[in-house]
């Protein structure tokens, strides 16, 4: 019942109108790469203006693709190497927080929560797609047998909470200013409805990608 101390004017939650739906049943083979390239180019544009960012993807394949595209686009990306104790997800985040690179890249398993980037360390966040469980995974098959049709409500709750956790990585205090781009059109089905009332004024769902980037640049300036 307490009013929020966090002003909706300090943040934007972008759901662009012209991004692709990255659901497995709706996307083409090239769609994930195209949307990844779009994120990286936007991150490069922000970096050219001195604005750093966090890119969150779901799979390891997507992380590797993002890092590769960053190198191609001239974006200084910081990430980690699974299995390498000298370059863990935690150490990569610590290096980024200390000033290394212009963009931190990682999967939702590592960076959807637990990594905090306050005080404009990464005022821009890109989240590629929601982490729906692969239908062929043992966990998904178990829950399908256990819960039947109710599993969709459980999965929807999980991806909504994950989206809210990602959005909160750069808003850790009432003075922080930050924006989050939700890329796949899958988010449109649940994102606004899953936001607390205090955050709904920050939602922008009627602009194209270019308009969202311009709006973010104006806010962060």
DRENROGU-810660 format. One record per residue: y negated, x, z of N, C-alpha, C in turn. Coordinates in Angstrom, 1 decimal. Each point is the difference from the previous one (the first is absolute). Layout:
nc2 / nc1 / nc3 / cac2 / cac1 / cac3 / cc2 / cc1 / cc3
Y / X / Z / Y / X / Z / Y / X / Z
...
! end
This chain:
nc2 / nc1 / nc3 / cac2 / cac1 / cac3 / cc2 / cc1 / cc3
1.2 / 0.8 / 0.0 / -1.2 / -0.8 / 0.0 / -1.3 / 0.9 / 0.0
0.2 / 1.3 / 0.2 / -1.2 / 0.8 / 0.0 / -0.5 / 0.2 / -1.4
-1.3 / 0.1 / -0.2 / -0.5 / 0.3 / -1.3 / 0.3 / 1.4 / -0.4
0.2 / 0.3 / -1.3 / 0.3 / 1.3 / -0.5 / -1.3 / 0.9 / 0.2
0.2 / 1.3 / 0.4 / -1.0 / 1.0 / 0.0 / -0.2 / 0.7 / -1.3
0.8 / -0.3 / -1.0 / 0.0 / 0.6 / -1.3 / -0.7 / -0.9 / -1.0
-1.1 / 0.5 / -0.6 / -0.8 / -0.8 / -0.9 / 0.7 / -0.1 / -1.4
0.0 / -1.2 / -0.5 / 0.6 / -0.2 / -1.3 / -0.9 / 0.6 / -1.1
-1.2 / 0.3 / 0.3 / -0.9 / 0.6 / -0.9 / 0.3 / 1.5 / -0.2
0.8 / 0.6 / 0.9 / 0.3 / 1.4 / -0.1 / 1.2 / 0.3 / -0.9
0.7 / -1.0 / -0.5 / 1.2 / 0.2 / -0.7 / 0.2 / -1.0 / -1.2
0.8 / 0.4 / -0.9 / 0.3 / -0.8 / -1.2 / 1.5 / 0.0 / -0.2
0.6 / -1.1 / -0.3 / 1.4 / -0.1 / -0.3 / 0.1 / -0.5 / -1.4
0.3 / 0.8 / -1.0 / 0.0 / -0.3 / -1.4 / 1.3 / -0.4 / -0.5
0.0 / -1.2 / -0.7 / 1.2 / -0.4 / -0.8 / -0.5 / -0.2 / -1.4
0.0 / 1.0 / -0.8 / -0.6 / -0.1 / -1.4 / 0.8 / -1.0 / -0.8
-0.8 / -0.6 / -1.0 / 0.6 / -1.0 / -0.8 / 0.8 / 0.5 / -1.2
-0.2 / 1.3 / -0.4 / 0.6 / 0.5 / -1.3 / 1.1 / 1.0 / 0.2
0.5 / 0.2 / 1.2 / 1.1 / 0.9 / 0.2 / 1.3 / -0.7 / -0.3
1.1 / 0.7 / -0.2 / 1.3 / -0.5 / -0.4 / 0.8 / -0.5 / 1.2
0.9 / -0.9 / -0.2 / 1.0 / -0.4 / 1.0 / 1.1 / 1.0 / -0.1
0.2 / 0.7 / 1.1 / 1.1 / 1.1 / 0.0 / 1.3 / -0.5 / 0.6
0.2 / -1.3 / 0.1 / 1.3 / -0.5 / 0.4 / 1.0 / 0.4 / -1.0
1.2 / 0.4 / 0.4 / 1.0 / 0.5 / -0.9 / 0.3 / -1.0 / -1.2
0.0 / -1.3 / 0.3 / 0.3 / -1.0 / -1.0 / -1.2 / -0.3 / -0.9
-1.2 / 0.5 / 0.3 / -1.2 / -0.4 / -0.7 / -0.6 / 1.2 / -0.8
0.3 / 1.2 / 0.4 / -0.6 / 1.2 / -0.6 / 0.7 / 0.5 / -1.2
-0.7 / 0.8 / -0.8 / 0.6 / 0.7 / -1.1 / 0.4 / 1.4 / 0.5
0.7 / 0.8 / -0.7 / 0.3 / 1.4 / 0.4 / -1.2 / 0.9 / 0.2
-1.1 / -0.3 / -0.7 / -1.1 / 0.8 / 0.0 / -1.1 / -0.4 / 1.1
0.2 / -1.2 / 0.5 / -1.0 / -0.6 / 0.9 / -0.3 / 0.9 / 1.3
1.1 / 0.4 / 0.7 / -0.2 / 0.8 / 1.2 / -0.8 / 1.3 / -0.3
0.3 / 0.7 / -1.1 / -0.7 / 1.2 / -0.4 / -1.5 / -0.3 / -0.3
-0.2 / -1.1 / -0.7 / -1.4 / -0.4 / -0.4 / -0.9 / -0.3 / 1.3
0.6 / -0.7 / 0.9 / -0.8 / -0.3 / 1.2 / -0.1 / 1.2 / 0.9
1.0 / 0.9 / 0.0 / -0.2 / 1.3 / 0.8 / -1.1 / 0.8 / -0.6
0.0 / 0.1 / -1.3 / -1.1 / 0.7 / -0.7 / -1.4 / -0.6 / 0.3
0.0 / -1.3 / 0.1 / -1.3 / -0.7 / 0.3 / -0.5 / 0.4 / 1.4
0.9 / 0.0 / 0.9 / -0.3 / 0.4 / 1.4 / -0.5 / 1.5 / 0.0
0.7 / 0.9 / -0.6 / -0.4 / 1.4 / 0.0 / -1.3 / 0.2 / -0.6
-0.3 / -0.7 / -1.1 / -1.3 / 0.2 / -0.7 / -1.1 / -0.5 / 0.9
0.2 / -1.1 / 0.7 / -1.0 / -0.5 / 0.9 / -0.2 / 0.9 / 1.2
1.1 / 0.6 / 0.5 / -0.2 / 0.9 / 1.1 / -0.7 / 1.3 / -0.5
0.2 / 0.4 / -1.2 / -0.7 / 1.1 / -0.5 / -1.5 / -0.3 / -0.1
-0.3 / -1.2 / -0.5 / -1.4 / -0.4 / -0.1 / -0.7 / 0.1 / 1.4
0.7 / -0.6 / 1.0 / -0.6 / 0.1 / 1.4 / -0.1 / 1.4 / 0.5
1.0 / 0.8 / -0.3 / 0.0 / 1.4 / 0.4 / -1.2 / 0.7 / -0.6
-0.3 / -0.3 / -1.2 / -1.2 / 0.7 / -0.7 / -1.3 / -0.3 / 0.8
0.0 / -1.2 / 0.7 / -1.2 / -0.3 / 0.8 / 0.2 / 0.4 / 1.4
1.0 / 0.8 / 0.4 / 0.1 / 0.4 / 1.3 / 0.8 / -0.9 / 0.9
0.6 / -1.1 / -0.5 / 0.7 / -1.0 / 0.7 / 1.5 / 0.2 / -0.1
0.7 / 0.2 / 1.1 / 1.4 / 0.3 / 0.1 / 0.8 / -1.3 / 0.1
1.3 / 0.1 / -0.3 / 0.8 / -1.2 / 0.0 / 1.4 / 0.3 / 0.4
0.7 / -1.1 / 0.3 / 1.4 / -0.1 / 0.3 / 0.7 / -0.9 / -1.0
1.1 / 0.5 / -0.6 / 0.8 / -0.8 / -0.9 / 1.4 / -0.2 / 0.7
0.4 / -1.3 / 0.1 / 1.2 / -0.3 / 0.6 / 0.9 / -0.7 / -1.0
1.2 / 0.5 / -0.2 / 1.0 / -0.6 / -0.9 / 1.2 / -0.3 / 0.8
1.1 / -0.6 / -0.7 / 1.1 / -0.4 / 0.8 / 1.2 / 1.0 / -0.1
0.3 / 0.4 / -1.2 / 1.2 / 0.9 / -0.2 / -0.4 / 1.4 / -0.2
1.0 / 0.9 / 0.2 / -0.2 / 1.4 / -0.3 / -0.3 / 0.3 / -1.4
0.6 / -0.7 / -0.9 / -0.2 / 0.1 / -1.5 / -1.5 / -0.2 / -0.2
-0.6 / -1.1 / 0.6 / -1.4 / -0.3 / -0.2 / -0.9 / 1.1 / 0.6
0.4 / 0.6 / 1.1 / -0.8 / 1.0 / 0.6 / 0.0 / 1.3 / -0.9
1.1 / 0.3 / -0.6 / 0.1 / 1.2 / -0.9 / -0.9 / -0.3 / -1.2
0.1 / -1.2 / -0.6 / -0.8 / -0.3 / -1.1 / -1.5 / 0.1 / 0.3
-0.4 / -0.5 / 1.1 / -1.4 / 0.0 / 0.4 / -0.5 / 1.5 / 0.1
0.8 / 0.8 / 0.7 / -0.4 / 1.4 / 0.1 / -0.1 / 0.7 / -1.4
0.9 / -0.3 / -0.9 / 0.0 / 0.6 / -1.3 / -1.2 / -0.5 / -0.8
-0.3 / -1.3 / 0.1 / -1.2 / -0.5 / -0.7 / -1.3 / 0.6 / 0.6
0.0 / 0.2 / 1.3 / -1.2 / 0.6 / 0.6 / -0.3 / 1.4 / -0.5
1.1 / 0.8 / -0.2 / -0.2 / 1.3 / -0.6 / -0.5 / -0.1 / -1.4
0.5 / -1.0 / -0.8 / -0.4 / -0.1 / -1.4 / -1.5 / -0.5 / 0.0
-0.4 / -0.8 / 0.9 / -1.4 / -0.5 / 0.0 / -1.0 / 0.8 / 0.7
0.4 / 1.2 / 0.6 / -0.9 / 0.9 / 0.7 / -0.4 / -0.5 / 1.4
0.9 / -0.9 / 0.6 / -0.3 / -0.5 / 1.3 / 0.8 / 0.9 / 1.0
-0.7 / 0.6 / 1.0 / 0.6 / 0.8 / 1.0 / 0.8 / -0.8 / 1.1
1.3 / -0.2 / -0.2 / 0.8 / -0.8 / 0.8 / 0.8 / 0.8 / 1.0
0.1 / -0.5 / 1.2 / 0.8 / 0.5 / 1.1 / 1.2 / -0.9 / 0.2
1.2 / 0.6 / 0.1 / 1.2 / -0.8 / 0.2 / 1.0 / 0.9 / 0.7
1.2 / -0.5 / 0.2 / 1.0 / 0.7 / 0.8 / 1.3 / 0.2 / -0.9
0.9 / 0.8 / 0.6 / 1.3 / 0.2 / -0.7 / 1.1 / -0.4 / 0.9
0.7 / -1.1 / -0.4 / 1.1 / -0.5 / 0.9 / 1.1 / 1.1 / 0.2
0.4 / 0.2 / 1.2 / 1.0 / 1.0 / 0.4 / -0.6 / 1.4 / 0.2
-1.3 / 0.2 / -0.2 / -0.6 / 1.3 / 0.3 / -0.7 / -0.1 / 1.3
0.5 / 0.7 / 1.0 / -0.7 / 0.0 / 1.4 / -1.4 / 0.6 / 0.0
-0.3 / 0.8 / -1.1 / -1.3 / 0.6 / 0.0 / -1.0 / -0.9 / -0.7
0.4 / -1.1 / -0.6 / -0.9 / -0.9 / -0.7 / 0.4 / -1.4 / 0.3
-0.1 / -0.5 / 1.2 / 0.4 / -1.3 / 0.3 / -1.2 / -1.0 / -0.2
0.3 / -1.3 / 0.0 / -1.0 / -1.0 / -0.1 / -1.1 / 0.1 / 1.0
0.4 / 0.3 / 1.2 / -0.9 / 0.2 / 1.1 / -1.0 / 1.2 / -0.3
0.6 / 1.1 / -0.3 / -0.8 / 1.2 / -0.3 / -0.9 / -0.2 / -1.2
0.4 / -0.7 / -1.0 / -0.8 / -0.3 / -1.1 / -1.2 / -0.8 / 0.4
0.2 / -1.1 / 0.8 / -1.1 / -0.8 / 0.5 / -0.9 / 0.8 / 0.9
0.5 / 0.9 / 0.8 / -0.9 / 0.9 / 0.8 / -0.8 / 0.9 / -0.9
0.6 / 0.6 / -1.0 / -0.8 / 0.8 / -0.9 / -1.1 / -0.8 / -0.7
0.3 / -1.2 / -0.4 / -1.0 / -0.8 / -0.7 / -1.1 / -0.4 / 1.0
0.4 / -0.3 / 1.2 / -1.1 / -0.4 / 1.0 / -0.9 / 1.2 / 0.3
0.6 / 1.2 / -0.1 / -0.9 / 1.2 / 0.3 / -0.8 / 0.4 / -1.2
0.1 / -0.7 / -1.1 / -0.9 / 0.3 / -1.2 / 0.7 / 0.4 / -1.2
1.3 / 0.2 / -0.1 / 0.7 / 0.4 / -1.2 / 0.1 / -1.1 / -1.0
-0.4 / 0.2 / -1.2 / 0.3 / -0.9 / -1.1 / -1.0 / -1.2 / 0.0
0.1 / -0.8 / -1.1 / -0.8 / -1.2 / -0.1 / 0.7 / -1.3 / 0.1
1.4 / 0.1 / 0.0 / 0.8 / -1.2 / 0.1 / 1.3 / 0.3 / 0.7
0.4 / -0.8 / 0.9 / 1.3 / 0.1 / 0.7 / 1.0 / -1.0 / -0.7
1.2 / 0.4 / -0.3 / 0.9 / -0.8 / -0.7 / 1.3 / -0.1 / 0.8
0.5 / -1.2 / 0.2 / 1.3 / -0.1 / 0.7 / 0.6 / -1.4 / -0.1
1.2 / -0.2 / 0.4 / 0.7 / -1.3 / 0.0 / -0.4 / -0.8 / 1.2
0.3 / -1.3 / -0.1 / -0.3 / -0.9 / 1.1 / 0.8 / 0.3 / 1.2
1.2 / 0.6 / -0.2 / 0.8 / 0.4 / 1.1 / -0.7 / 1.0 / 0.9
-0.8 / 0.8 / -0.5 / -0.7 / 1.0 / 0.7 / -1.5 / -0.3 / 0.3
-0.7 / -0.7 / -0.9 / -1.4 / -0.2 / 0.2 / -0.5 / -1.4 / 0.1
0.9 / -1.0 / 0.0 / -0.4 / -1.4 / 0.2 / -0.5 / -0.2 / 1.4
0.4 / 0.8 / 1.0 / -0.5 / 0.0 / 1.3 / 0.3 / 1.4 / 0.6
-0.7 / 0.2 / 1.1 / 0.2 / 1.3 / 0.7 / -1.0 / 1.1 / -0.3
-0.6 / -0.1 / -1.3 / -1.0 / 1.0 / -0.4 / -1.3 / -0.7 / 0.1
-0.9 / 0.6 / 0.7 / -1.4 / -0.5 / 0.2 / -1.0 / 0.9 / -0.6
-0.9 / -0.6 / -0.8 / -1.0 / 0.7 / -0.8 / -1.4 / -0.6 / 0.3
-0.5 / 0.1 / 1.2 / -1.3 / -0.6 / 0.4 / -1.1 / 0.8 / -0.5
-1.2 / -0.5 / 0.3 / -1.3 / 0.8 / -0.2 / -0.1 / 0.5 / -1.5
0.4 / -0.8 / -0.9 / -0.2 / 0.3 / -1.4 / 0.9 / 1.1 / -0.5
1.1 / 0.3 / 0.6 / 0.9 / 1.0 / -0.5 / 0.7 / -0.4 / -1.3
0.2 / -1.3 / -0.1 / 0.6 / -0.6 / -1.3 / -0.5 / -1.4 / -0.1
-1.3 / -0.2 / -0.3 / -0.5 / -1.4 / -0.1 / 0.6 / -0.9 / -1.1
0.8 / 0.6 / -0.9 / 0.6 / -0.8 / -1.0 / 1.5 / 0.1 / 0.1
0.7 / -1.2 / 0.0 / 1.4 / 0.0 / 0.0 / 0.5 / -0.8 / -1.2
1.1 / 0.5 / -0.7 / 0.6 / -0.7 / -1.0 / 1.5 / -0.3 / 0.4
0.4 / -1.2 / -0.1 / 1.4 / -0.4 / 0.3 / 0.6 / -0.6 / -1.3
1.0 / 0.7 / -0.5 / 0.5 / -0.4 / -1.3 / 0.7 / -1.3 / -0.1
0.9 / -0.3 / 0.9 / 0.8 / -1.2 / 0.0 / 0.6 / -0.3 / 1.3
0.4 / -1.3 / 0.3 / 0.6 / -0.3 / 1.3 / 1.5 / 0.5 / 0.0
0.4 / 0.3 / 1.2 / 1.4 / 0.6 / 0.1 / 1.0 / -1.0 / 0.2
0.2 / -0.9 / -0.9 / 1.1 / -1.0 / 0.0 / 1.3 / 0.8 / 0.0
1.1 / -0.4 / 0.7 / 1.2 / 0.7 / 0.0 / 0.7 / -0.1 / -1.3
0.6 / 1.1 / -0.5 / 0.8 / -0.1 / -1.3 / 1.1 / -1.0 / 0.2
0.2 / -0.9 / -0.9 / 1.0 / -1.1 / 0.2 / 1.5 / 0.5 / 0.1
0.2 / 1.2 / -0.5 / 1.4 / 0.6 / 0.0 / 0.2 / 0.9 / 1.3
-1.0 / 0.1 / 0.8 / 0.2 / 0.9 / 1.2 / 0.9 / -0.7 / 1.0
0.7 / 0.8 / 0.8 / 0.9 / -0.6 / 1.0 / -0.7 / -0.9 / 1.0
-1.2 / 0.5 / 0.4 / -0.8 / -0.8 / 1.0 / -0.4 / -1.3 / -0.6
-0.5 / 0.0 / -1.2 / -0.4 / -1.3 / -0.7 / 1.2 / -1.0 / -0.1
1.1 / 0.6 / -0.4 / 1.2 / -0.9 / -0.2 / 0.5 / -0.5 / 1.4
-0.1 / 0.8 / 1.0 / 0.4 / -0.5 / 1.3 / -0.9 / -1.1 / 0.5
-1.3 / 0.1 / -0.2 / -1.0 / -1.0 / 0.4 / 0.1 / -1.3 / -0.9
0.4 / 0.2 / -1.2 / 0.2 / -1.2 / -0.9 / 1.2 / -0.8 / 0.6
1.1 / 0.7 / 0.4 / 1.1 / -0.7 / 0.5 / -0.3 / -0.6 / 1.4
-0.8 / 0.7 / 0.8 / -0.2 / -0.4 / 1.4 / -1.1 / -1.1 / 0.0
-1.0 / 0.1 / -0.8 / -1.1 / -1.0 / 0.2 / -0.2 / -0.9 / -1.2
0.7 / 0.2 / -1.1 / -0.1 / -0.9 / -1.2 / -1.4 / 0.0 / -0.5
-0.5 / -1.3 / -0.3 / -1.3 / -0.2 / -0.5 / -1.1 / 0.4 / 1.0
0.3 / 0.1 / 1.3 / -1.0 / 0.4 / 0.9 / -0.4 / 1.5 / -0.1
0.8 / 0.7 / -0.7 / -0.3 / 1.5 / -0.1 / -1.4 / 0.2 / -0.6
-0.4 / -0.9 / -0.9 / -1.3 / 0.2 / -0.7 / -1.2 / -0.1 / 1.0
0.1 / -0.8 / 1.0 / -1.0 / -0.1 / 1.0 / -0.1 / 1.3 / 0.8
1.2 / 0.6 / 0.3 / 0.1 / 1.2 / 0.7 / -0.6 / 1.2 / -0.8
0.4 / 0.0 / -1.3 / -0.5 / 1.1 / -0.8 / -1.5 / -0.1 / -0.3
-0.4 / -1.3 / -0.1 / -1.5 / -0.2 / -0.3 / -0.8 / 0.5 / 1.3
0.5 / -0.3 / 1.1 / -0.7 / 0.4 / 1.2 / 0.0 / 1.6 / 0.1
1.0 / 0.6 / -0.4 / 0.1 / 1.5 / 0.1 / -1.0 / 0.6 / -1.0
0.0 / -0.5 / -1.3 / -0.9 / 0.6 / -0.9 / -1.5 / -0.3 / 0.3
-0.2 / -1.2 / 0.6 / -1.4 / -0.3 / 0.4 / -0.5 / 1.0 / 1.1
0.9 / 0.2 / 1.0 / -0.4 / 0.9 / 1.1 / -0.2 / 1.4 / -0.6
0.9 / 0.4 / -0.9 / -0.2 / 1.3 / -0.6 / -1.3 / 0.2 / -0.7
-0.4 / -1.1 / -0.8 / -1.3 / 0.1 / -0.7 / -1.1 / 0.1 / 1.0
0.0 / -0.7 / 1.1 / -1.0 / 0.1 / 1.0 / -0.1 / 1.3 / 0.7
1.2 / 0.6 / 0.2 / 0.1 / 1.4 / 0.6 / -0.6 / 1.0 / -0.9
0.3 / -0.1 / -1.3 / -0.6 / 0.9 / -1.0 / -1.5 / -0.1 / 0.0
-0.5 / -1.2 / 0.0 / -1.5 / -0.2 / -0.1 / -0.7 / 0.6 / 1.3
0.7 / 0.0 / 1.1 / -0.6 / 0.5 / 1.2 / 0.0 / 1.5 / 0.2
0.5 / 0.8 / -1.0 / 0.1 / 1.4 / 0.2 / -1.4 / 0.7 / 0.1
-1.0 / -0.6 / -0.7 / -1.3 / 0.7 / 0.1 / -1.1 / -0.8 / 0.8
0.4 / -1.1 / 0.6 / -0.9 / -0.8 / 0.8 / 0.6 / 0.1 / 1.4
-0.4 / 1.0 / 0.8 / 0.6 / 0.2 / 1.3 / -1.1 / -0.3 / 1.1
-1.2 / -0.3 / -0.4 / -1.0 / -0.3 / 1.0 / -1.1 / -0.8 / -0.7
-0.9 / -0.7 / 0.8 / -1.0 / -0.9 / -0.5 / -1.0 / 0.6 / -0.9
-0.1 / 1.3 / 0.0 / -1.0 / 0.7 / -0.8 / 0.6 / 0.5 / -1.3
1.3 / 0.0 / -0.2 / 0.6 / 0.4 / -1.2 / -0.3 / -0.9 / -1.2
-0.1 / 0.6 / -1.2 / -0.2 / -0.7 / -1.2 / 1.1 / 0.4 / -1.0
0.7 / -1.0 / -0.5 / 1.1 / 0.3 / -0.9 / 0.4 / -1.1 / -0.9
0.7 / 0.3 / -1.1 / 0.5 / -1.1 / -0.9 / 1.4 / 0.3 / -0.3
0.7 / -1.1 / -0.5 / 1.4 / 0.1 / -0.3 / 0.2 / -0.7 / -1.3
0.7 / 0.6 / -1.0 / 0.3 / -0.6 / -1.3 / 1.5 / -0.3 / 0.1
0.3 / -1.3 / -0.2 / 1.4 / -0.5 / -0.1 / 0.3 / -0.2 / -1.5
0.9 / 0.8 / -0.5 / 0.1 / 0.1 / -1.5 / 0.8 / -1.1 / -0.6
1.3 / -0.1 / 0.3 / 0.9 / -0.9 / -0.6 / -0.4 / -1.5 / 0.2
0.1 / -0.8 / -1.0 / -0.3 / -1.4 / 0.2 / 1.0 / -0.7 / 0.9
1.0 / 0.7 / 0.4 / 0.9 / -0.6 / 1.1 / -0.8 / -0.3 / 1.3
-1.0 / 0.8 / 0.3 / -0.7 / -0.2 / 1.2 / -0.8 / -1.3 / 0.0
-0.4 / -0.5 / -1.2 / -0.8 / -1.1 / 0.0 / 0.6 / -1.3 / 0.6
1.4 / 0.0 / 0.0 / 0.7 / -1.2 / 0.5 / -0.2 / -0.1 / 1.5
-0.2 / 1.1 / 0.7 / 0.0 / -0.1 / 1.5 / -1.1 / 0.7 / 0.7
-0.8 / 0.8 / -0.7 / -0.9 / 0.9 / 0.7 / -1.1 / -0.7 / 0.7
-0.7 / -0.9 / -0.7 / -1.2 / -0.7 / 0.6 / 0.5 / -0.9 / 1.2
1.1 / -0.7 / -0.2 / 0.5 / -0.9 / 1.0 / 0.5 / 0.8 / 1.2
0.4 / 1.2 / -0.2 / 0.5 / 0.8 / 1.2 / -1.1 / 0.7 / 0.7
-1.2 / 0.0 / -0.4 / -1.1 / 0.7 / 0.6 / -0.5 / -0.8 / 1.3
-0.3 / 0.6 / 1.1 / -0.7 / -0.7 / 1.1 / -1.3 / -0.6 / -0.5
-0.4 / -1.0 / 0.6 / -1.3 / -0.7 / -0.4 / -1.1 / 1.0 / -0.1
-0.1 / 0.9 / 1.0 / -1.1 / 0.9 / 0.1 / -0.1 / 0.9 / -1.2
1.2 / 0.2 / -0.8 / 0.0 / 0.9 / -1.1 / -0.1 / -0.7 / -1.3
0.1 / -1.3 / 0.0 / 0.0 / -0.7 / -1.3 / -1.3 / 0.1 / -0.8
-1.1 / 0.2 / 0.7 / -1.3 / 0.2 / -0.6 / -0.1 / 1.3 / -0.8
0.9 / 0.9 / 0.3 / 0.1 / 1.3 / -0.7 / 0.8 / 0.0 / -1.3
0.7 / -1.1 / -0.2 / 0.9 / -0.1 / -1.2 / -0.8 / -0.2 / -1.2
0.4 / 0.7 / -1.1 / -0.6 / -0.2 / -1.3 / 1.1 / -0.1 / -1.0
0.2 / -1.2 / -0.5 / 1.1 / -0.3 / -0.9 / -0.4 / -0.5 / -1.3
-1.3 / 0.1 / -0.4 / -0.4 / -0.6 / -1.2 / -0.7 / 1.0 / -0.9
0.2 / 1.3 / 0.2 / -0.6 / 1.0 / -0.8 / 1.1 / 0.8 / -0.7
-0.3 / 0.6 / -1.2 / 0.9 / 0.9 / -0.6 / 0.0 / 1.4 / 0.6
0.9 / 0.8 / -0.4 / 0.1 / 1.4 / 0.6 / -1.3 / 0.7 / 0.0
-0.7 / 0.0 / -1.2 / -1.2 / 0.8 / -0.1 / -1.1 / -0.6 / 0.9
0.0 / -1.3 / 0.1 / -1.0 / -0.6 / 1.0 / 0.3 / 0.4 / 1.4
1.3 / 0.0 / 0.4 / 0.4 / 0.4 / 1.3 / -0.5 / 1.4 / 0.3
0.3 / 0.9 / -0.9 / -0.4 / 1.4 / 0.1 / -1.5 / 0.2 / 0.2
-0.8 / -0.7 / -0.8 / -1.4 / 0.0 / 0.1 / -0.5 / -0.5 / 1.4
0.6 / -1.1 / 0.4 / -0.4 / -0.6 / 1.3 / 0.3 / 0.9 / 1.1
1.2 / 0.7 / 0.0 / 0.4 / 0.9 / 1.0 / -1.0 / 1.2 / 0.0
-0.3 / 0.5 / -1.1 / -0.9 / 1.1 / -0.1 / -1.4 / -0.3 / 0.6
-0.5 / -1.2 / -0.3 / -1.2 / -0.5 / 0.6 / 0.0 / -0.1 / 1.5
1.1 / -0.5 / 0.5 / 0.2 / -0.2 / 1.5 / 0.0 / 1.4 / 0.7
0.8 / 0.9 / -0.6 / 0.2 / 1.3 / 0.6 / -1.2 / 0.9 / -0.1
-0.8 / -0.3 / -1.0 / -1.2 / 0.8 / -0.2 / -1.0 / -0.2 / 1.2
! end
